[in-house]
Every structure is written in structure tokens, then in C-alpha cells.
Amino acid sequence: MGSPNGYTTLIVRTLVGQHLLESAVANGKLSTTDELNLGIIEKPGAKKLERKQK
């Protein structure tokens, strides 16, 4: 969601998750890019929040 073809969006939510991501990148297990369409990610999040508030 929001990533170019062939990539997956990863959202880091904790400090432990950030360390795991950094370790995976440092060990060549993952690569990262800043290419991202935030609008595609934010839209479902806004809808979820709206449903929760009802």
C-alpha cells in the first residue's frame, strides 16, 4: 500500500522495531527507499479513525 511495484510498505511503530529494521538493512536483508505515496496510506487510516469515533 503506497509502495512502488516490487516493494512493501513497512511502518515501524516502536524503538525495538526501528532497531530490527536498521539491523536488517545493515546486514543486507532489506533495502529501503523514500519513494512513497502517503495519500494511499493515510486515506484508509482516516476512515478507520472515523469508524472508531462513531
DSSP file (Angstrom, degrees, kcal/mol; ACC not computed):
  #  RESIDUE AA STRUCTURE BP1 BP2  ACC     N-H-->O    O-->H-N    N-H-->O    O-->H-N    TCO  KAPPA ALPHA  PHI   PSI    X-CA   Y-CA   Z-CA
    1    1 A M              0   0    0      0, 0.0    40,-0.1     0, 0.0    36,-0.0   0.000 360.0 360.0 360.0 113.0    0.0    0.0    0.0
    2    2 A G        +     0   0    0      1,-0.3    35,-2.1    34,-0.1    39,-0.1   0.377 360.0 113.9  87.9  -4.7    1.7    3.2   -1.2
    3    3 A S  S    S-     0   0    0     33,-0.2    -1,-0.3     4,-0.2    33,-0.1  -0.668  72.1-103.6 -99.6 153.7    4.8    1.5   -2.3
    4    4 A P    >   -     0   0    0      0, 0.0     3,-1.9     0, 0.0    -1,-0.1  -0.268  59.4 -71.8 -64.0 161.3    6.2    1.1   -5.9
    5    5 A N  T 3  S+     0   0    0      1,-0.3     3,-0.1     3,-0.0     0, 0.0  -0.283 123.5  26.4 -55.5 137.4    5.7   -2.2   -7.6
    6    6 A G  T 3  S+     0   0    0      1,-0.3     2,-0.3    -3,-0.1    -1,-0.3   0.409 107.6  92.4  88.9  -2.0    8.0   -4.9   -6.1
    7    7 A Y    <   -     0   0    0     -3,-1.9     2,-0.4    -4,-0.0    -1,-0.3  -0.806  61.5-143.3-120.9 163.3    8.2   -3.2   -2.8
    8    8 A T        -     0   0    0     -2,-0.3     2,-0.4    -3,-0.1    -6,-0.0  -0.975  21.0-120.6-125.7 140.6    6.3   -3.5    0.5
    9    9 A T        -     0   0    0     -2,-0.4     2,-0.5    -6,-0.1    -6,-0.1  -0.677  28.3-169.2 -80.3 129.7    5.4   -0.7    2.9
   10   10 A L        -     0   0    0     -2,-0.4     2,-0.6     2,-0.0    -2,-0.0  -0.985   5.2-163.1-122.2 123.5    6.9   -1.2    6.4
   11   11 A I        -     0   0    0     -2,-0.5     2,-0.5     2,-0.0    -2,-0.0  -0.931   9.5-150.1-109.2 118.0    5.7    1.0    9.2
   12   12 A V        +     0   0    0     -2,-0.6     3,-0.0     1,-0.1    -2,-0.0  -0.765  20.8 171.8 -88.7 125.0    8.0    1.0   12.3
   13   13 A R        +     0   0    0     -2,-0.5     2,-0.3     1,-0.0    -1,-0.1   0.582  56.8  38.8-110.8 -13.9    6.0    1.6   15.4
   14   14 A T  S  > S-     0   0    0      1,-0.1     4,-2.0     0, 0.0     5,-0.1  -0.875  78.0-113.3-135.4 165.9    8.5    1.0   18.3
   15   15 A L  H  > S+     0   0    0     -2,-0.3     4,-2.3     2,-0.2     5,-0.2   0.880 119.3  53.4 -64.8 -38.8   12.1    1.6   19.1
   16   16 A V  H  > S+     0   0    0      1,-0.2     4,-2.4     2,-0.2    -1,-0.2   0.922 108.4  50.4 -61.7 -43.5   12.7   -2.2   19.1
   17   17 A G  H  > S+     0   0    0      1,-0.2     4,-2.5     2,-0.2    -2,-0.2   0.891 108.4  52.4 -61.1 -40.1   11.1   -2.3   15.6
   18   18 A Q  H  X S+     0   0    0     -4,-2.0     4,-2.6     2,-0.2    -1,-0.2   0.908 109.8  48.6 -62.4 -42.6   13.5    0.5   14.5
   19   19 A H  H  X S+     0   0    0     -4,-2.3     4,-2.4     2,-0.2    -2,-0.2   0.906 111.1  50.2 -64.7 -41.3   16.5   -1.4   15.8
   20   20 A L  H  X S+     0   0    0     -4,-2.4     4,-2.4     2,-0.2    -2,-0.2   0.918 111.8  48.2 -62.7 -43.1   15.3   -4.6   13.9
   21   21 A L  H  X S+     0   0    0     -4,-2.5     4,-2.4     2,-0.2     5,-0.2   0.945 111.9  48.5 -62.0 -48.8   14.9   -2.6   10.7
   22   22 A E  H  X S+     0   0    0     -4,-2.6     4,-2.5     1,-0.2    -1,-0.2   0.886 112.2  49.8 -59.9 -39.8   18.3   -0.9   11.0
   23   23 A S  H  X S+     0   0    0     -4,-2.4     4,-2.0     2,-0.2     6,-0.2   0.914 110.3  49.6 -65.0 -43.9   19.9   -4.3   11.7
   24   24 A A  H  <>S+     0   0    0     -4,-2.4     5,-2.6     2,-0.2     6,-1.2   0.893 113.4  46.4 -63.9 -39.8   18.2   -5.9    8.7
   25   25 A V  H ><5S+     0   0    0     -4,-2.4     3,-1.6     4,-0.2    -2,-0.2   0.928 111.6  51.2 -66.9 -45.2   19.3   -3.1    6.4
   26   26 A A  H 3<5S+     0   0    0     -4,-2.5    -2,-0.2     1,-0.3    -1,-0.2   0.828 111.1  49.1 -61.6 -32.4   22.9   -3.2    7.8
   27   27 A N  T 3<5S-     0   0    0     -4,-2.0    -1,-0.3    -5,-0.2    -2,-0.2   0.336 116.7-113.3 -90.9   7.1   23.1   -6.9    7.2
   28   28 A G  T < 5S+     0   0    0     -3,-1.6    -3,-0.2     2,-0.2    -2,-0.1   0.648  85.6 117.9  74.5  15.0   21.8   -6.6    3.6
   29   29 A K  S   <S+     0   0    0     -5,-2.6     2,-0.3    -6,-0.2    -4,-0.2   0.774  79.0  23.9 -83.5 -27.7   18.5   -8.4    4.3
   30   30 A L        -     0   0    0     -6,-1.2     2,-0.3    -9,-0.1    -2,-0.2  -0.953  64.7-155.7-134.0 153.1   16.3   -5.4    3.5
   31   31 A S        -     0   0    0     -2,-0.3     2,-0.3    -3,-0.1    -6,-0.0  -0.936  14.8-150.2-123.6 155.2   16.7   -2.3    1.4
   32   32 A T        -     0   0    0     -2,-0.3     2,-0.3    -7,-0.1    -2,-0.0  -0.849  12.1-176.2-124.3 159.2   14.9    1.0    1.9
   33   33 A T        -     0   0    0     -2,-0.3    -2,-0.0     2,-0.1     0, 0.0  -0.972  29.3-137.4-146.2 156.8   13.7    3.8   -0.3
   34   34 A D        +     0   0    0     -2,-0.3     2,-0.8     2,-0.0    -1,-0.0   0.382  68.8 117.9 -95.1   2.5   12.0    7.1    0.3
   35   35 A E        +     0   0    0      2,-0.1     2,-0.3   -31,-0.0    -2,-0.1  -0.603  40.9 140.1 -73.3 108.6    9.6    6.6   -2.6
   36   36 A L        -     0   0    0     -2,-0.8     2,-0.8   -33,-0.1   -33,-0.2  -0.991  51.1-142.1-155.4 140.7    6.2    6.5   -1.0
   37   37 A N    >>  -     0   0    0    -35,-2.1     3,-0.8    -2,-0.3     4,-0.8  -0.845  19.5-176.8-104.1  94.1    2.7    7.8   -1.7
   38   38 A L  H 3> S+     0   0    0     -2,-0.8     4,-3.1     1,-0.2     3,-0.4   0.792  75.6  68.4 -63.8 -29.1    1.4    8.7    1.8
   39   39 A G  H 3> S+     0   0    0      1,-0.2     4,-1.8     2,-0.2    -1,-0.2   0.881  97.4  52.2 -58.0 -39.1   -2.0    9.7    0.5
   40   40 A I  H <4 S+     0   0    0     -3,-0.8    -1,-0.2     1,-0.2    -2,-0.2   0.825 115.4  41.8 -67.0 -31.6   -2.8    6.0   -0.3
   41   41 A I  H  X S+     0   0    0     -4,-0.8     4,-1.2    -3,-0.4    -2,-0.2   0.873 113.3  51.2 -81.8 -40.2   -1.8    5.1    3.3
   42   42 A E  H  X S+     0   0    0     -4,-3.1     4,-2.5     1,-0.2     5,-0.2   0.829  98.8  65.4 -70.1 -32.6   -3.5    8.0    5.1
   43   43 A K  H  X S+     0   0    0     -4,-1.8     4,-2.0    -5,-0.2    -1,-0.2   0.942 104.9  41.4 -60.1 -52.6   -6.9    7.5    3.4
   44   44 A P  H  > S+     0   0    0      0, 0.0     4,-2.4     0, 0.0    -1,-0.2   0.870 114.1  55.0 -63.1 -33.7   -7.7    4.1    5.0
   45   45 A G  H  X S+     0   0    0     -4,-1.2     4,-2.2     2,-0.2    -2,-0.2   0.900 107.5  48.6 -64.3 -40.6   -6.3    5.3    8.3
   46   46 A A  H  X S+     0   0    0     -4,-2.5     4,-2.3     2,-0.2    -1,-0.2   0.899 111.4  50.1 -65.8 -40.6   -8.6    8.3    8.3
   47   47 A K  H  X S+     0   0    0     -4,-2.0     4,-2.3     2,-0.2    -2,-0.2   0.902 109.8  50.8 -64.5 -40.4  -11.6    6.0    7.5
   48   48 A K  H  X S+     0   0    0     -4,-2.4     4,-2.1     2,-0.2    -2,-0.2   0.921 111.0  48.2 -63.0 -43.8  -10.7    3.7   10.3
   49   49 A L  H  X S+     0   0    0     -4,-2.2     4,-1.8     1,-0.2    -1,-0.2   0.897 110.1  52.4 -63.0 -41.0  -10.4    6.6   12.8
   50   50 A E  H  X S+     0   0    0     -4,-2.3     4,-0.7     1,-0.2    -2,-0.2   0.914 110.0  47.9 -61.7 -43.8  -13.8    7.9   11.6
   51   51 A R  H >< S+     0   0    0     -4,-2.3     3,-0.8     1,-0.2    -1,-0.2   0.890 110.2  52.9 -63.4 -39.4  -15.4    4.5   12.2
   52   52 A K  H 3< S+     0   0    0     -4,-2.1    -1,-0.2     1,-0.2    -2,-0.2   0.844 105.2  54.4 -65.7 -34.3  -13.9    4.3   15.6
   53   53 A Q  H 3<        0   0    0     -4,-1.8    -1,-0.2     1,-0.2    -2,-0.2   0.637 360.0 360.0 -77.5 -13.9  -15.3    7.7   16.6
   54   54 A K    <<        0   0    0     -3,-0.8    -1,-0.2    -4,-0.7    -2,-0.2   0.464 360.0 360.0 -78.8 360.0  -18.9    6.7   15.8
